[in-house]
């Protein structure tokens, strides 16, 4: 139920965007993501984008995890 | 960065597990309150990576599972009214009400459609003026913004044949109720990642500081969950009880302001009944007066059926984390995915469903 999937913004048209990931393409509402850009990754839940994913934070999380091996 | 594969690396997973083993010296009970976490933990065999002294328990994180039977009965009853089309998320179709399921009703001729988005239900109402389309508003805070947006859309379109049966619930009040229950004895919460995307980490401060239980907001990939467990274990070992964000790529302190504003415009908090937990104050959402015309409850009037108690089903205890699926007498016997007795087995995110699907037999 909390399932939200990361998808990449391909095209923006007013309050909707075309998003894609792993060959799946879908039209979603982006009312809750002001300033979304083409190329952004967003979390899609029930046909709505609920957040933009931050790549710097993702890199930082992985860096901390990898540092545990040292 | 594709946000998924990188967080599934098994070598790194093993490594985090080693660190957890090294730090966690006492028995600990960690609870997750999110159906998607329940599924991910089962699917990736997370429990097998943890030392025996750490117990991962599943709380009331599946919105389908905590929906009271009476509400399911009401929705089924609405489907029997003339010219009604019911619209619902797929995971509600097989959930047993007192007497029947939506799937069985559909087989008997009721017009019931599975939708991926509540916006699809509005489209059904637009395209079928002679039908009253009623959407079952199930979900936690992750889904509430989508449902609120949908109701606003119906308002803007001037639809008079679209309704929602409100069934949204709020997670922090349930966590607070469980935190105070010494019989369960929770040492730490793995907090739901996508609920937190909406409500922000600040929402858990009163649980962490007020109840002295550390909270870590976790993503859904194996590395996320393991790192969150390590963060909880570190807090407990060091005597801290703070809110920490492991899922920083999607969650911040304030949450999604636009989404919260939309929810607050359409809905207001109300007392709500949770299967297994009873009535919790301010734990549900009801429509504000200016949107009351979209409330499907008005269509039911006084013809509400009383729910029947099924007896054998132990979902109530399982939802509180007091019993594990394997400890239920009916698990795998009278209650299986093909013939479920209760919602924990039916829902794709229920604790029993996850156990049944991913346990090696």
Interface residues (C-beta under 8 A of the other chain):
Chain A: X1 X2 X3 X4 X6 X29 X31 X32 X33 X34 X41 X43 X45 X46 X47 X48 X50 X51 X53 X54 X55 X57 X58 X59 X60 X61 X62 X64 X65 X66 X68 X69
Chain B: X1 X2 X3 X4 X6 X7 X12 X15 X16 X19 X34 X35 X36 X37 X61 X62 X63 X64 X89 X91 X116 X117 X118 X119 X120 X138 X139 X140 X142 X143 X145 X146 X149 X192 X193 X194 X195 X197 X198 X223 X224 X227 X246 X248 X249 X250 X251 X256 X258 X259 X262 X347 X349
